[in-house]
């Protein structure tokens, strides 16, 4: 899988730095998700406010990492696994930026939710958040360590997230049908569960990229393998 | 903006082919969005079914286009504007695949919606769909023609989509509060409006990529321009 001619040491250092910055960005995005969901559960305005006003560092990293990818492609013209890693980094960077956006969306819903009496004790939403955060962390670890088994584990976890989302929807629908006063806040909880599901989707995207980098095997569309990808 | 040394003719042909395939994929994704929304409005099961079972061509193109981008990067090691164009193509390919997924999500909501009596005559949702489809088409045209003004127009249209989404939400909330029988179908309409908003977001991503390709100017995060991007 490795290119026959290794690129200069300088390239490997830069590639390591790129990975470090992606991990850093993932850490920031994940922390914002955690804060937003914590703010929803605790009805903690200051935590929510921190997420609403604090996505600049994620956005700065997004621009910086994109720049690093371009520089690496332009200066070193890497081949094979190195090329796949950098193109994957471009995609992962986009995924992580969206996770940062979704943390803001969750915080927005949490801010609205806090203006209503609570619909119910929140148990499944923090559980969804925990699963989604773990998926994200595992997917990035799998990327850095080129760990296909861990990437596959991330793909498997997505089903749990999907099942929880469906369960949350059904439960909240029951509340809404019984008491119209719960309609508005329950809608925000439904939205939060969908934002968390999408965070899981982004982790899944990253895991699929990892499998492609390591094995040059595309697992994204079973049955659509007639493409030019090799 | 053009690289000083032009890459061989073969490269330019391949780049044109890549653009053609992206347009083709955009056309397929857009057609699926149109069919799904039409199915929602007309309660037309066969149209909905076509979208639910028909995203294979989009997925095949997704894999093929990714392969073309890799091949172009590996074989020709393009620089400057050509490099930016291919990296943008990788991202646009991801955006278009998500639009295809969102068309399926809309069709799923349409299938559920058709099992309930209609909540209201649908006017704003088809309007949102029309705006989102135009944004997508314009963004891809802007990419192919390197048209920054058209890309900027796409960015401006996103506000209209956002305003319509908010308006639809408020209106449907009123229905839900007045008549619990509308809660379930109204929820699906709210979801559809959010899927359409996200299609607009993907068009916006593409438009931002176009501005970056042509002007090497990053318009994504005003105020986050301390990055390494040049």
Boltz contact constraints between the chains, C-beta under 6 A:
constraints:
  - contact:
      token1: [A, 59]
      token2: [B, 221]
      max_distance: 6.0
  - contact:
      token1: [A, 59]
      token2: [B, 224]
      max_distance: 6.0
  - contact:
      token1: [A, 60]
      token2: [B, 224]
      max_distance: 6.0
  - contact:
      token1: [A, 60]
      token2: [B, 226]
      max_distance: 6.0
  - contact:
      token1: [A, 63]
      token2: [B, 218]
      max_distance: 6.0
  - contact:
      token1: [A, 63]
      token2: [B, 224]
      max_distance: 6.0
  - contact:
      token1: [A, 63]
      token2: [B, 227]
      max_distance: 6.0
  - contact:
      token1: [A, 63]
      token2: [B, 229]
      max_distance: 6.0
  - contact:
      token1: [A, 64]
      token2: [B, 227]
      max_distance: 6.0
  - contact:
      token1: [A, 64]
      token2: [B, 228]
      max_distance: 6.0
  - contact:
      token1: [A, 66]
      token2: [B, 229]
      max_distance: 6.0
  - contact:
      token1: [A, 67]
      token2: [B, 227]
      max_distance: 6.0
  - contact:
      token1: [A, 67]
      token2: [B, 228]
      max_distance: 6.0
  - contact:
      token1: [A, 67]
      token2: [B, 229]
      max_distance: 6.0
  - contact:
      token1: [A, 68]
      token2: [B, 228]
      max_distance: 6.0
  - contact:
      token1: [A, 74]
      token2: [B, 79]
      max_distance: 6.0
  - contact:
      token1: [A, 74]
      token2: [B, 83]
      max_distance: 6.0
  - contact:
      token1: [A, 77]
      token2: [B, 77]
      max_distance: 6.0
  - contact:
      token1: [A, 79]
      token2: [B, 74]
      max_distance: 6.0
  - contact:
      token1: [A, 83]
      token2: [B, 74]
      max_distance: 6.0
  - contact:
      token1: [A, 87]
      token2: [B, 90]
      max_distance: 6.0
  - contact:
      token1: [A, 90]
      token2: [B, 87]
      max_distance: 6.0
  - contact:
      token1: [A, 176]
      token2: [B, 183]
      max_distance: 6.0
  - contact:
      token1: [A, 177]
      token2: [B, 180]
      max_distance: 6.0
  - contact:
      token1: [A, 180]
      token2: [B, 177]
      max_distance: 6.0
  - contact:
      token1: [A, 183]
      token2: [B, 176]
      max_distance: 6.0
  - contact:
      token1: [A, 218]
      token2: [B, 63]
      max_distance: 6.0
  - contact:
      token1: [A, 221]
      token2: [B, 59]
      max_distance: 6.0
  - contact:
      token1: [A, 224]
      token2: [B, 59]
      max_distance: 6.0
  - contact:
      token1: [A, 224]
      token2: [B, 60]
      max_distance: 6.0
  - contact:
      token1: [A, 224]
      token2: [B, 63]
      max_distance: 6.0
  - contact:
      token1: [A, 226]
      token2: [B, 60]
      max_distance: 6.0
  - contact:
      token1: [A, 227]
      token2: [B, 63]
      max_distance: 6.0
  - contact:
      token1: [A, 227]
      token2: [B, 64]
      max_distance: 6.0
  - contact:
      token1: [A, 227]
      token2: [B, 67]
      max_distance: 6.0
  - contact:
      token1: [A, 228]
      token2: [B, 64]
      max_distance: 6.0
  - contact:
      token1: [A, 228]
      token2: [B, 67]
      max_distance: 6.0
  - contact:
      token1: [A, 228]
      token2: [B, 68]
      max_distance: 6.0
  - contact:
      token1: [A, 229]
      token2: [B, 63]
      max_distance: 6.0
  - contact:
      token1: [A, 229]
      token2: [B, 66]
      max_distance: 6.0
  - contact:
      token1: [A, 229]
      token2: [B, 67]
      max_distance: 6.0
